[in-house]
Amino acid sequence: MRRFLLLFFVSTLAISCAEKSETTDFKKQSGLLSEHFSSLDNSTQKFEISFDKPSLVKGEKGTIIHVVPENLETENGKPIGSEIHVELKELFTSDDFFRANAPSISNGKMLLSGGEYFIGMTSNGNVLRVKRGKTIEVEFPRISTKRMELFTADRDSLNRLNWSPANQKFKKQDGTENLLFDMNGNIVNTYDNDALADKYAPMQLDYIGWIACGAFNRTETPGDFEISFADKKLTYAETYLIFKKTNSTLQLSTYFNGKDKMKFEKIPIEQEAELVCLAVKNGKLLKFKTQVDLTTQAKIEIVFKENQKNKINKTGH
């Protein structure tokens, strides 16, 4: 009986160690793909502001962040230093989403995107967050005429994003008032119609991190698109569909464990898309890229070719 229990314990331990090894290897492969995306994404803008006073951070594409330092705190409870470092990403196109590895998906559902953003703040190397009961005001550019709502997301252990509705709507501005002076030095109030069209009304956010302006896709005819792989020895791959028409990027993870769906479900099939698939095999990056017409094509077999890193960086995807 003791011998049986000993064998059972050793077998269980071996299986557990094997599963742990497989998980560690899987995360390593995911990390290699993350490094690839880091080499593509040059969208990060960096700013340095003072902790002593409120500041405005203005992004290259129109985002304006009103930073009130007293509304912030460090995640680890340490005091904020004299300087605050701000990082900002402004992603407006489906190509931007791909290069930043920020697909427009909410719990498996496709989003029509009006822009994706990352707002991060640190001080003395400590990550900052908004204090409970406080907010940070942000003015986002308006790049779509569709009714949009706010989504937030965090990256999981495999560096993937999943957008969740934040129950906040983007609203049109009632008017943007500018102060102008006449020849006698008197103030004249005017409304800037261009600014009115180009920006949403300021939003009060209790969160900083990944933020999206989006809407669920309800206008296109939904359908499925199936994928298969010629190489049967892969252990991990990420496949993307990049839609220009709806300004969206979808992502499908494949683990090759016999439980994969191996298809994009309920996606718009009345348009074309670019399909990009990335995987790692024997420490090397593999890539497949092609155009697909979803109106006539319901499935595709992916055949990888070894990549040259400098070519990836040059072309983006």
Secondary structure, DSSP 8 states (H G I E B T S, - for coil): -HHHHHHHHHHHHHHHHHHHHHHHHHHHHHHHHHHHHHHH----EEEEEETTS-EEEE-TTS-EEEE-GGGEEETTS----SEEEEEEEEE-SHHHHHHTT---EETTEEEEEEEEEEEEEEETTEEEEE-TT--EEEE-B---SS--EEEEE-B-TTS-B--EEEEEE--B-S--EEEEE-TTS-EEEEE-HHHHHHBB--EEES--SEEEEEEE--SS-EEEEEEEES-TT---EEEEEEETTTTEEEEEEE--SS----EEEEEE-SSEEEEEEEEEETTEEEEEEEEEETTT--EEEE--EE--HHHHHHH--
